C-alpha cells in the first residue's frame, strides 16, 4: 500500500469529475423548468447517534418518518462526516472540501469574529442560486459571528434560525436576539424550537413548491441543552436517562413527517431528493447511542464520525436499498451540483465525489480510497478497510480492519507495524499539505503523537 498524498487525491478527483460529467445528459438553458429540475432537501440532525434511528436498528426510539426516507430510498451504512463536532463538519459538507484546507479546524468562537468559512470558498447553496434555485435554511447555522458569514450573506434566500453552537428550545421573547428571520431578530417564538423549525420548513415548501428549490432543515435536536415537551417525555417515561433524548428525537421525527407530507400534498415528492443525516456522532452522557460503534462525538473512533444517512429520489434511488460502500458528507456538494444540471470547477478544489451511482445501486465501487480526519489532538485515516486512529489525547494509537471489526475492538498495530507506518506517513503527508489550523483553539498546532 503506497502513501497517497493530498494532491494525488485531487488529481484523481479531477479525473473522476470529468468522467462523471461526460456521462450526464447535457441540460440546455431551455430545460430549466421546475418540473425538469429536482428539488433538494437536506435534513440535518445535531448529535444524532448512529444507533438512534429505526433504520439502523433502534427499538427504543421509534423514528417512522426518518425511516420513510430510508424505506423509499437507500440506507448508507458507512457514511462519514469530515469532523466529529458540529462547526467544522458543517463547513465541510457545505463546501465539499476538507474544512482544514481553509483553516476551519474546530468550532467557531472566541473574540475573533473573522473565524468562519472564507467568503471566497463557494458553498453549495451559493452555486445552486446561480442555477436558478430558491434556497432556504431553517434551523442551526454555525459558521462565524461576522455578518459576512451569516446565512443571508452566504447564499440562502430565506433563513429562520440561529447562528451558534446551541440554542434554548424555548425562545419565548428572544431576549438575546439569537433567533433570526433573515437579518432581523424574531420578536417572540412560543413554540418548542424543533416544532418551529418544522413549521418554517413546511411553510417554505408551501410557498416555493412551483419552483426549483434547495432547503436545508438543520434541527438542533438532539443537541444540548437537553429539553423536551411534557407530552413527548410522557411517551418515554420508562427509558430512564434516555427519556429526554428519546423525546427530542421523537419530536424531530414528527416534524420530518410533516415535511415529507408537504411534498406529497404538492405532488413534488417524486421530484425531490431528500437526504437525512447527522452532523456528527451521538453524545453518550446525554443518552445518545452509536449502536455497535466505538466512541462518541468529539473523538475519531467510528462513533464520532460515522453517522446515520439515508437518501431518496424516486426513479433514481431504488426504494428499500442498502449500501455498505463508504462515503462522506463532502460528497453531497458535487452530487447535488451535477443532479441540478451544473458542473464542477477545478478552482473549487472539491474533495467530495459524485456518488449518485453508489446511491442508485449502479455501482459498488468505493468513490474514495482514503478518508482523512484531524480535530486538534484527535486524528484518523482510513485507507481501504484499514483505519489508523488516535481518538483522544492520552489514548494509544489503534489500527483496525473495519471490514472485520467495525466496533474497533481488536487493535492490530503490534501485528502489523508496517501497515501502521504506511498509514501514519500517509496521514502526515496529507496533514502537512492541508496545513496547520489557521484559527481557533488549535491555531498553528498539529499534534501527531
C-alpha positions as a Python dict, from the first residue, in 0.01 Angstrom:
ca = {
    (1, 'X'): (0, 0, 0),
    (2, 'X'): (157, 326, -115),
    (3, 'X'): (109, 658, 61),
    (4, 'X'): (-147, 877, -114),
    (5, 'X'): (-72, 1245, -95),
    (6, 'X'): (-338, 1512, -81),
    (7, 'X'): (-251, 1648, -425),
    (8, 'X'): (-266, 1296, -568),
    (9, 'X'): (-618, 1265, -436),
    (10, 'X'): (-703, 1591, -611),
    (11, 'X'): (-566, 1468, -943),
    (12, 'X'): (-773, 1152, -916),
    (13, 'X'): (-1072, 1360, -817),
    (14, 'X'): (-1041, 1581, -1127),
    (15, 'X'): (-1035, 1273, -1350),
    (16, 'X'): (-1338, 1125, -1172),
    (17, 'X'): (-1524, 1454, -1207),
    (18, 'X'): (-1451, 1471, -1579),
    (19, 'X'): (-1576, 1116, -1628),
    (20, 'X'): (-1886, 1187, -1422),
    (21, 'X'): (-1965, 1498, -1624),
    (22, 'X'): (-1919, 1314, -1953),
    (23, 'X'): (-2180, 1056, -1853),
    (24, 'X'): (-2450, 1308, -1762),
    (25, 'X'): (-2712, 1440, -2002),
    (26, 'X'): (-2646, 1790, -2128),
    (27, 'X'): (-2906, 2034, -1997),
    (28, 'X'): (-2969, 2339, -2208),
    (29, 'X'): (-3095, 2672, -2087),
    (30, 'X'): (-3439, 2582, -2221),
    (31, 'X'): (-3469, 2285, -1982),
    (32, 'X'): (-3482, 2492, -1667),
    (33, 'X'): (-3849, 2442, -1583),
    (34, 'X'): (-3921, 2339, -1227),
    (35, 'X'): (-4058, 2003, -1338),
    (36, 'X'): (-3723, 1918, -1501),
    (37, 'X'): (-3504, 2028, -1213),
    (38, 'X'): (-3508, 1816, -897),
    (39, 'X'): (-3560, 1988, -565),
    (40, 'X'): (-3321, 1912, -281),
    (41, 'X'): (-3387, 1888, 92),
    (42, 'X'): (-3114, 1822, 346),
    (43, 'X'): (-3245, 1723, 687),
    (44, 'X'): (-2956, 1756, 931),
    (45, 'X'): (-2984, 1635, 1289),
    (46, 'X'): (-2745, 1760, 1556),
    (47, 'X'): (-2558, 1493, 1757),
    (48, 'X'): (-2792, 1214, 1642),
    (49, 'X'): (-2622, 885, 1720),
    (50, 'X'): (-2574, 606, 1468),
    (51, 'X'): (-2788, 376, 1680),
    (52, 'X'): (-3077, 615, 1742),
    (53, 'X'): (-3276, 565, 1422),
    (54, 'X'): (-3512, 283, 1341),
    (55, 'X'): (-3349, 214, 1003),
    (56, 'X'): (-3023, 149, 1189),
    (57, 'X'): (-3187, -84, 1437),
    (58, 'X'): (-3317, 132, 1722),
    (59, 'X'): (-3605, -31, 1906),
    (60, 'X'): (-3625, 214, 2198),
    (61, 'X'): (-3691, 528, 1993),
    (62, 'X'): (-3932, 483, 1701),
    (63, 'X'): (-3841, 706, 1404),
    (64, 'X'): (-4107, 614, 1146),
    (65, 'X'): (-4067, 931, 942),
    (66, 'X'): (-3689, 925, 926),
    (67, 'X'): (-3731, 560, 832),
    (68, 'X'): (-3966, 664, 547),
    (69, 'X'): (-3667, 823, 376),
    (70, 'X'): (-3461, 505, 406),
    (71, 'X'): (-3756, 284, 307),
    (72, 'X'): (-3822, 497, 0),
    (73, 'X'): (-3454, 514, -86),
    (74, 'X'): (-3117, 392, 37),
    (75, 'X'): (-2962, 339, 379),
    (76, 'X'): (-2591, 417, 355),
    (77, 'X'): (-2448, 215, 642),
    (78, 'X'): (-2096, 356, 619),
    (79, 'X'): (-2146, 731, 583),
    (80, 'X'): (-1895, 964, 743),
    (81, 'X'): (-1875, 1332, 821),
    (82, 'X'): (-1547, 1523, 798),
    (83, 'X'): (-1527, 1620, 1166),
    (84, 'X'): (-1658, 1480, 1496),
    (85, 'X'): (-1809, 1814, 1607),
    (86, 'X'): (-2067, 2050, 1462),
    (87, 'X'): (-1894, 2355, 1318),
    (88, 'X'): (-1618, 2201, 1106),
    (89, 'X'): (-1846, 1918, 996),
    (90, 'X'): (-2096, 2171, 860),
    (91, 'X'): (-1821, 2372, 692),
    (92, 'X'): (-1715, 2052, 520),
    (93, 'X'): (-2047, 1945, 375),
    (94, 'X'): (-2145, 2296, 268),
    (95, 'X'): (-1821, 2334, 70),
    (96, 'X'): (-1744, 1978, -39),
    (97, 'X'): (-1392, 2025, 96),
    (98, 'X'): (-1192, 1909, 391),
    (99, 'X'): (-1253, 2215, 603),
    (100, 'X'): (-896, 2217, 739),
    (101, 'X'): (-786, 2326, 391),
    (102, 'X'): (-929, 2671, 464),
    (103, 'X'): (-836, 2682, 832),
    (104, 'X'): (-1162, 2556, 984),
    (105, 'X'): (-1031, 2309, 1240),
    (106, 'X'): (-1271, 2344, 1532),
    (107, 'X'): (-1595, 2507, 1632),
    (108, 'X'): (-1610, 2879, 1566),
    (109, 'X'): (-1598, 3104, 1867),
    (110, 'X'): (-1378, 3330, 2069),
    (111, 'X'): (-1330, 3702, 2024),
    (112, 'X'): (-1220, 3692, 1660),
    (113, 'X'): (-1534, 3742, 1452),
    (114, 'X'): (-1341, 3660, 1135),
    (115, 'X'): (-1338, 3293, 1227),
    (116, 'X'): (-1560, 3129, 968),
    (117, 'X'): (-1560, 2976, 621),
    (118, 'X'): (-1386, 3229, 395),
    (119, 'X'): (-1625, 3404, 162),
    (120, 'X'): (-1413, 3312, -140),
    (121, 'X'): (-1481, 2942, -71),
    (122, 'X'): (-1803, 2859, -253),
    (123, 'X'): (-2086, 2685, -70),
    (124, 'X'): (-2341, 2455, -232),
    (125, 'X'): (-2635, 2692, -178),
    (126, 'X'): (-2443, 2976, -343),
    (127, 'X'): (-2382, 2765, -650),
    (128, 'X'): (-2741, 2642, -668),
    (129, 'X'): (-2858, 3003, -670),
    (130, 'X'): (-2665, 3053, -994),
    (131, 'X'): (-2860, 2759, -1142),
    (132, 'X'): (-3193, 2923, -1063),
    (133, 'X'): (-3267, 2756, -730),
    (134, 'X'): (-3454, 2930, -449),
    (135, 'X'): (-3264, 2848, -129),
    (136, 'X'): (-3367, 2828, 234),
    (137, 'X'): (-3216, 2736, 570),
    (138, 'X'): (-3439, 2662, 865),
    (139, 'X'): (-3259, 2593, 1192),
    (140, 'X'): (-2898, 2595, 1303),
    (141, 'X'): (-2611, 2777, 1135),
    (142, 'X'): (-2270, 2757, 1299),
    (143, 'X'): (-2017, 2936, 1086),
    (144, 'X'): (-1888, 3266, 1218),
    (145, 'X'): (-2015, 3571, 1403),
    (146, 'X'): (-1934, 3842, 1149),
    (147, 'X'): (-2222, 3950, 926),
    (148, 'X'): (-2040, 3824, 616),
    (149, 'X'): (-2073, 3468, 747),
    (150, 'X'): (-2446, 3475, 821),
    (151, 'X'): (-2675, 3260, 604),
    (152, 'X'): (-2837, 3554, 427),
    (153, 'X'): (-2490, 3658, 307),
    (154, 'X'): (-2385, 3303, 218),
    (155, 'X'): (-2638, 3202, -44),
    (156, 'X'): (-2963, 3149, 142),
    (157, 'X'): (-3260, 3348, 14),
    (158, 'X'): (-3451, 3267, 331),
    (159, 'X'): (-3327, 3198, 682),
    (160, 'X'): (-3505, 3122, 1007),
    (161, 'X'): (-3292, 3006, 1294),
    (162, 'X'): (-2982, 3088, 1495),
    (163, 'X'): (-2609, 3121, 1436),
    (164, 'X'): (-2447, 2944, 1728),
    (165, 'X'): (-2341, 2604, 1851),
    (166, 'X'): (-2654, 2561, 2061),
    (167, 'X'): (-2981, 2729, 2149),
    (168, 'X'): (-3254, 2706, 2406),
    (169, 'X'): (-3555, 2511, 2284),
    (170, 'X'): (-3785, 2766, 2443),
    (171, 'X'): (-3712, 3106, 2291),
    (172, 'X'): (-4018, 3297, 2424),
    (173, 'X'): (-3943, 3670, 2389),
    (174, 'X'): (-3594, 3614, 2245),
    (175, 'X'): (-3406, 3834, 2496),
    (176, 'X'): (-3063, 3761, 2347),
    (177, 'X'): (-3182, 3830, 1990),
    (178, 'X'): (-3046, 3491, 1886),
    (179, 'X'): (-3342, 3373, 1681),
    (180, 'X'): (-3346, 3544, 1343),
    (181, 'X'): (-3558, 3566, 1032),
    (182, 'X'): (-3302, 3665, 774),
    (183, 'X'): (-3121, 3957, 942),
    (184, 'X'): (-3399, 4056, 1181),
    (185, 'X'): (-3449, 3922, 1536),
    (186, 'X'): (-3772, 3730, 1584),
    (187, 'X'): (-3971, 3924, 1842),
    (188, 'X'): (-4116, 3616, 2007),
    (189, 'X'): (-4140, 3243, 1947),
    (190, 'X'): (-4371, 3046, 2170),
    (191, 'X'): (-4335, 2707, 2005),
    (192, 'X'): (-4077, 2449, 2105),
    (193, 'X'): (-3790, 2520, 1867),
    (194, 'X'): (-3798, 2182, 1690),
    (195, 'X'): (-4164, 2242, 1610),
    (196, 'X'): (-4089, 2596, 1495),
    (197, 'X'): (-3816, 2475, 1260),
    (198, 'X'): (-4052, 2212, 1120),
    (199, 'X'): (-4328, 2472, 1079),
    (200, 'X'): (-4098, 2706, 887),
    (201, 'X'): (-3975, 2424, 663),
    (202, 'X'): (-4330, 2327, 570),
    (203, 'X'): (-4415, 2692, 504),
    (204, 'X'): (-4112, 2722, 276),
    (205, 'X'): (-4233, 2424, 74),
    (206, 'X'): (-4589, 2559, 60),
    (207, 'X'): (-4466, 2889, -82),
    (208, 'X'): (-4199, 2759, -319),
    (209, 'X'): (-4329, 2425, -448),
    (210, 'X'): (-4373, 2563, -800),
    (211, 'X'): (-4005, 2649, -847),
    (212, 'X'): (-3681, 2453, -807),
    (213, 'X'): (-3559, 2485, -451),
    (214, 'X'): (-3289, 2378, -210),
    (215, 'X'): (-3396, 2358, 153),
    (216, 'X'): (-3170, 2275, 445),
    (217, 'X'): (-3359, 2184, 760),
    (218, 'X'): (-3095, 2195, 1031),
    (219, 'X'): (-3260, 2079, 1351),
    (220, 'X'): (-3063, 2142, 1667),
    (221, 'X'): (-3216, 1828, 1817),
    (222, 'X'): (-3099, 1630, 1999),
    (223, 'X'): (-2808, 1863, 2091),
    (224, 'X'): (-2794, 2004, 2445),
    (225, 'X'): (-2948, 2172, 2637),
    (226, 'X'): (-3149, 1857, 2696),
    (227, 'X'): (-3506, 1978, 2695),
    (228, 'X'): (-3831, 1826, 2568),
    (229, 'X'): (-4205, 1883, 2575),
    (230, 'X'): (-4400, 1721, 2858),
    (231, 'X'): (-4622, 1521, 2625),
    (232, 'X'): (-4318, 1378, 2448),
    (233, 'X'): (-4143, 1297, 2773),
    (234, 'X'): (-4450, 1104, 2883),
    (235, 'X'): (-4411, 871, 2583),
    (236, 'X'): (-4069, 761, 2706),
    (237, 'X'): (-4113, 764, 3083),
    (238, 'X'): (-3965, 414, 3113),
    (239, 'X'): (-3635, 493, 2939),
    (240, 'X'): (-3452, 634, 3241),
    (241, 'X'): (-3156, 854, 3144),
    (242, 'X'): (-3253, 823, 2777),
    (243, 'X'): (-3601, 966, 2832),
    (244, 'X'): (-3522, 1324, 2732),
    (245, 'X'): (-3316, 1246, 2423),
    (246, 'X'): (-3582, 999, 2308),
    (247, 'X'): (-3849, 1269, 2342),
    (248, 'X'): (-3633, 1516, 2149),
    (249, 'X'): (-3570, 1270, 1865),
    (250, 'X'): (-3939, 1177, 1856),
    (251, 'X'): (-4039, 1543, 1814),
    (252, 'X'): (-3787, 1588, 1535),
    (253, 'X'): (-3920, 1277, 1364),
    (254, 'X'): (-4278, 1407, 1382),
    (255, 'X'): (-4168, 1729, 1213),
    (256, 'X'): (-3980, 1539, 946),
    (257, 'X'): (-4307, 1362, 876),
    (258, 'X'): (-4477, 1699, 823),
    (259, 'X'): (-4206, 1797, 574),
    (260, 'X'): (-4249, 1473, 379),
    (261, 'X'): (-4627, 1514, 385),
    (262, 'X'): (-4595, 1865, 243),
    (263, 'X'): (-4405, 1725, -53),
    (264, 'X'): (-4685, 1476, -111),
    (265, 'X'): (-4951, 1746, -81),
    (266, 'X'): (-4790, 1948, -359),
    (267, 'X'): (-4716, 1642, -575),
    (268, 'X'): (-4343, 1708, -577),
    (269, 'X'): (-4226, 1416, -363),
    (270, 'X'): (-4110, 1222, -667),
    (271, 'X'): (-3910, 1518, -795),
    (272, 'X'): (-3741, 1599, -464),
    (273, 'X'): (-3420, 1442, -339),
    (274, 'X'): (-3436, 1414, 39),
    (275, 'X'): (-3123, 1336, 240),
    (276, 'X'): (-3119, 1288, 617),
    (277, 'X'): (-2801, 1261, 823),
    (278, 'X'): (-2634, 1382, 1141),
    (279, 'X'): (-2354, 1637, 1168),
    (280, 'X'): (-2153, 1404, 1393),
    (281, 'X'): (-2195, 1109, 1628),
    (282, 'X'): (-2407, 1091, 1940),
    (283, 'X'): (-2301, 1212, 2282),
    (284, 'X'): (-2324, 930, 2535),
    (285, 'X'): (-2361, 1140, 2851),
    (286, 'X'): (-2676, 1292, 2701),
    (287, 'X'): (-2827, 949, 2642),
    (288, 'X'): (-2728, 905, 2280),
    (289, 'X'): (-2610, 575, 2142),
    (290, 'X'): (-2389, 495, 1847),
    (291, 'X'): (-2503, 134, 1832),
    (292, 'X'): (-2222, -111, 1775),
    (293, 'X'): (-1971, 164, 1702),
    (294, 'X'): (-1699, 261, 1947),
    (295, 'X'): (-1666, 617, 2074),
    (296, 'X'): (-1877, 930, 2051),
    (297, 'X'): (-1890, 1292, 1945),
    (298, 'X'): (-1555, 1478, 1957),
    (299, 'X'): (-1346, 1163, 1908),
    (300, 'X'): (-1227, 991, 1592),
    (301, 'X'): (-1340, 638, 1659),
    (302, 'X'): (-1626, 539, 1432),
    (303, 'X'): (-1889, 653, 1681),
    (304, 'X'): (-1774, 1012, 1646),
    (305, 'X'): (-1784, 1034, 1268),
    (306, 'X'): (-1991, 754, 1117),
    (307, 'X'): (-2349, 880, 1111),
    (308, 'X'): (-2697, 768, 1014),
    (309, 'X'): (-2751, 859, 647),
    (310, 'X'): (-3041, 790, 413),
    (311, 'X'): (-3142, 941, 79),
    (312, 'X'): (-3434, 910, -158),
    (313, 'X'): (-3504, 1026, -513),
    (314, 'X'): (-3782, 848, -697),
    (315, 'X'): (-3675, 690, -1023),
    (316, 'X'): (-3307, 723, -941),
    (317, 'X'): (-3253, 567, -597),
    (318, 'X'): (-3425, 227, -558),
    (319, 'X'): (-3665, 205, -264),
    (320, 'X'): (-3560, -14, 26),
    (321, 'X'): (-3198, -40, -87),
    (322, 'X'): (-2893, -59, 132),
    (323, 'X'): (-2525, 2, 68),
    (324, 'X'): (-2212, -58, 275),
    (325, 'X'): (-1993, 149, 41),
    (326, 'X'): (-1806, 415, 243),
    (327, 'X'): (-1900, 774, 155),
    (328, 'X'): (-1851, 1111, 325),
    (329, 'X'): (-2072, 1418, 362),
    (330, 'X'): (-1832, 1610, 137),
    (331, 'X'): (-1980, 1407, -149),
    (332, 'X'): (-2312, 1587, -125),
    (333, 'X'): (-2182, 1904, -292),
    (334, 'X'): (-2066, 1755, -625),
    (335, 'X'): (-2352, 1505, -637),
    (336, 'X'): (-2621, 1768, -599),
    (337, 'X'): (-2444, 2018, -823),
    (338, 'X'): (-2444, 1765, -1106),
    (339, 'X'): (-2800, 1648, -1044),
    (340, 'X'): (-2907, 2014, -1063),
    (341, 'X'): (-2760, 2037, -1411),
    (342, 'X'): (-2444, 2217, -1309),
    (343, 'X'): (-2076, 2145, -1341),
    (344, 'X'): (-1773, 2103, -1119),
    (345, 'X'): (-1497, 2360, -1146),
    (346, 'X'): (-1136, 2282, -1070),
    (347, 'X'): (-1089, 2606, -878),
    (348, 'X'): (-1336, 2487, -616),
    (349, 'X'): (-1080, 2224, -510),
    (350, 'X'): (-1352, 1980, -405),
    (351, 'X'): (-1260, 1671, -207),
    (352, 'X'): (-1608, 1522, -238),
    (353, 'X'): (-1702, 1286, -523),
    (354, 'X'): (-2015, 1239, -727),
    (355, 'X'): (-2184, 940, -556),
    (356, 'X'): (-2510, 916, -748),
    (357, 'X'): (-2412, 578, -894),
    (358, 'X'): (-2350, 447, -543),
    (359, 'X'): (-2676, 588, -409),
    (360, 'X'): (-2864, 441, -705),
    (361, 'X'): (-2705, 95, -663),
    (362, 'X'): (-2547, 115, -1008),
    (363, 'X'): (-2201, 82, -857),
    (364, 'X'): (-2049, -79, -552),
    (365, 'X'): (-1708, 70, -625),
    (366, 'X'): (-1593, 295, -340),
    (367, 'X'): (-1563, 655, -460),
    (368, 'X'): (-1277, 712, -213),
    (369, 'X'): (-978, 501, -127),
    (370, 'X'): (-876, 729, 159),
    (371, 'X'): (-1053, 935, 425),
    (372, 'X'): (-870, 1188, 642),
    (373, 'X'): (-969, 1333, 980),
    (374, 'X'): (-795, 1585, 1201),
    (375, 'X'): (-952, 1753, 1500),
    (376, 'X'): (-677, 1903, 1714),
    (377, 'X'): (-506, 1619, 1900),
    (378, 'X'): (-753, 1363, 1762),
    (379, 'X'): (-694, 1221, 1418),
    (380, 'X'): (-756, 922, 1194),
    (381, 'X'): (-704, 793, 843),
    (382, 'X'): (-890, 517, 663),
    (383, 'X'): (-741, 359, 352),
    (384, 'X'): (-944, 75, 209),
    (385, 'X'): (-1065, -123, 509),
    (386, 'X'): (-775, -29, 735),
    (387, 'X'): (-801, 260, 980),
    (388, 'X'): (-530, 416, 1196),
    (389, 'X'): (-670, 630, 1475),
    (390, 'X'): (-583, 827, 1785),
    (391, 'X'): (-926, 924, 1911),
    (392, 'X'): (-849, 1115, 2229),
    (393, 'X'): (-545, 1264, 2400),
    (394, 'X'): (-365, 1001, 2602),
    (395, 'X'): (-520, 702, 2427),
    (396, 'X'): (-294, 465, 2237),
    (397, 'X'): (-291, 467, 1860),
    (398, 'X'): (-509, 193, 1716),
    (399, 'X'): (-507, 3, 1387),
    (400, 'X'): (-832, -167, 1290),
    (401, 'X'): (-972, -365, 999),
    (402, 'X'): (-1316, -207, 967),
    (403, 'X'): (-1447, -475, 732),
    (404, 'X'): (-1399, -734, 1005),
    (405, 'X'): (-1411, -512, 1313),
    (406, 'X'): (-1633, -202, 1271),
    (407, 'X'): (-1655, -176, 1651),
    (408, 'X'): (-1277, -118, 1668),
    (409, 'X'): (-1221, -374, 1943),
    (410, 'X'): (-918, -558, 1806),
    (411, 'X'): (-609, -335, 1783),
    (412, 'X'): (-384, -483, 1513),
    (413, 'X'): (-98, -238, 1543),
    (414, 'X'): (152, -479, 1703),
    (415, 'X'): (85, -747, 1443),
    (416, 'X'): (100, -504, 1150),
    (417, 'X'): (362, -235, 1222),
    (418, 'X'): (436, -184, 850),
    (419, 'X'): (72, -106, 772),
    (420, 'X'): (57, 135, 1064),
    (421, 'X'): (379, 302, 950),
    (422, 'X'): (249, 347, 596),
    (423, 'X'): (-83, 489, 714),
    (424, 'X'): (95, 720, 955),
    (425, 'X'): (314, 858, 678),
    (426, 'X'): (11, 898, 457),
    (427, 'X'): (-172, 1093, 729),
    (428, 'X'): (135, 1308, 797),
    (429, 'X'): (177, 1391, 428),
    (430, 'X'): (-189, 1485, 388),
    (431, 'X'): (-195, 1687, 709),
    (432, 'X'): (120, 1875, 609),
    (433, 'X'): (-19, 1963, 268),
    (434, 'X'): (-353, 2076, 409),
    (435, 'X'): (-161, 2293, 655),
    (436, 'X'): (-190, 2371, 1025),
    (437, 'X'): (-507, 2525, 1168),
    (438, 'X'): (-526, 2893, 1078),
    (439, 'X'): (-755, 2998, 1362),
    (440, 'X'): (-947, 2868, 1659),
    (441, 'X'): (-821, 2696, 1970),
    (442, 'X'): (-597, 2465, 1764),
    (443, 'X'): (-437, 2754, 1573),
    (444, 'X'): (-99, 2658, 1436),
    (445, 'X'): (-91, 2324, 1616),
    (446, 'X'): (-84, 1978, 1467),
    (447, 'X'): (-27, 1701, 1717),
    (448, 'X'): (90, 1375, 1562),
    (449, 'X'): (187, 1153, 1854),
}
